[in-house]
């Protein structure tokens, strides 16, 4: 194979990798919340914060499970869980 053909294949491969990377703009965060007795915590708030501000959130179900869908933008995020009761 010629060097020119290798360069074309490499350029196309890099373009495809960049397109795939830019396509990953959303994510899903899921988990479970348990208390100190290993009991699921129902109906508590799960909130994603960025720079001290809430950007997405959800509430746990009867089994303490939650799922939050959000868009990514390269920032750092913190997950907070709160229960009042």
C-alpha positions in Angstrom: 0.0 0.0 0.0 1.2 3.5 -0.7 1.9 6.1 1.9 -0.8 8.3 0.4 -3.4 5.5 0.8 -2.4 5.0 4.5 -2.8 8.8 5.1 -6.3 8.8 3.6 -7.4 5.8 5.7 -5.9 7.4 8.8 -7.7 10.7 8.1 -11.0 9.0 7.6 -10.5 7.0 10.8 -9.8 10.1 12.8 -12.8 11.9 11.4 -15.0 9.0 12.3 -13.6 8.9 15.9 -14.3 12.7 16.3 -17.8 12.3 15.0 -18.5 9.5 17.5 -17.0 11.5 20.4 -19.2 14.5 19.6 -22.2 12.3 19.4 -22.0 11.4 23.1 -23.8 14.4 24.5 -26.1 12.7 27.0 -25.7 10.3 29.9 -27.8 8.4 32.3 -27.0 8.2 36.0 -28.7 5.5 38.1 -28.3 4.0 41.5 -29.9 3.0 44.8 -30.2 4.8 48.1 -30.0 2.9 51.4 -30.0 4.0 55.0 -27.5 2.9 57.7 -29.6 -0.3 58.3 -29.2 -1.2 54.6 -32.9 -0.5 54.0 -33.9 1.2 50.7 -35.0 4.8 51.1 -38.2 5.6 49.2 -39.1 8.9 47.8 -35.9 10.9 48.5 -34.5 13.5 46.1 -31.4 12.7 44.0 -30.0 15.9 42.4 -27.0 16.5 40.1 -25.2 19.8 40.8 -22.7 21.7 38.7 -21.0 24.8 40.1 -23.3 24.7 43.1 -26.5 24.8 41.0 -28.9 21.9 40.3 -28.9 20.8 36.7 -31.0 17.6 36.8 -32.8 15.4 39.4 -35.2 12.7 40.2 -36.9 10.9 43.1 -36.2 7.3 44.3 -38.9 4.7 43.9 -40.2 2.3 46.5 -37.0 0.2 46.3 -34.8 3.3 46.7 -33.8 3.2 43.0 -33.3 6.4 40.8 -32.4 7.2 37.3 -31.4 10.7 35.9 -30.9 11.5 32.3 -28.9 14.6 31.4 -26.7 16.2 28.8 -22.9 16.2 29.3 -20.8 19.3 28.6 -17.4 18.5 30.2 -18.1 20.0 33.6 -17.6 18.4 37.0 -20.8 17.2 38.7 -21.8 16.3 42.2 -24.6 13.9 43.1 -26.6 14.9 46.2 -29.3 12.9 48.0 -31.7 14.4 50.5 -34.6 13.0 52.5 -36.8 14.9 54.8 -39.0 12.9 57.2 
